[in-house]
Every structure is written in C-alpha cells, then in structure tokens.
C-alpha cells in the first residue's frame, strides 16, 4: 500500500475507561480502521494529562490513576480519512464516551521498508 506524500493525520483522544461493549474504545477504533483498509493505526498511552474537566490524570505510583488518555493516530490519504470519519463518529456515539478528534495535513517521508 502506498500513501501519498501529502496525507492527513487523524488523531483521536479517548479515555482508558471509554468502552464499546466489552472492549476498550481505542481497540474498537483500531479494528474499524483495519476493516476500512486504512494504512495503519498506532495507540499511544498518555502517562499524564488533563482534558475538559481540568482534572489531572497521572500514572504516579502514590496516586490513584484513573482514565488515562489514549491517543490513536492514523495517517492516510485525505479521501480515505474523510470516508472513515462517519464510522468513527458512530463508534464514539455508541461508546457514550467523550473524546477529541483532530486532523492535520502532514507530509509522509517514508512508509514501509527502506528501498536500497
């Protein structure tokens, strides 16, 4: 699969407690991205942050950490990302979770193995 040099980064912020049925929302999003034949997805766990509530979420040992942030990043061509957005919206609605979704135009410098 090739990604054009000019692509779009879809970034989705969700909480670790956000669920869709019995599975974490971030997992459901990654699986739906795979079903949609997007180029790839990466989930990043945020060890510290805050959102709309301004409450700090952290992994510090002496504090109770709850609902840490997870960030799902997906890069592909604009048309494929735009086609995925309604599916993402449906997942977010079904999970009853809250999240932040952003889009950025990016330049892909390499995708896949380095050719020799």
PyMOL commands that set and color helices and strands:
alter all, ss='L'
color gray80, all
select helices_A, chain A and resi 25-35+78-95
alter helices_A, ss='H'
color red, helices_A
select strands_A, chain A and resi 6-15+19-20+23-24+41-46+48-49+57-58+69-76+100-107
alter strands_A, ss='S'
color yellow, strands_A
deselect
rebuild
show_as cartoon
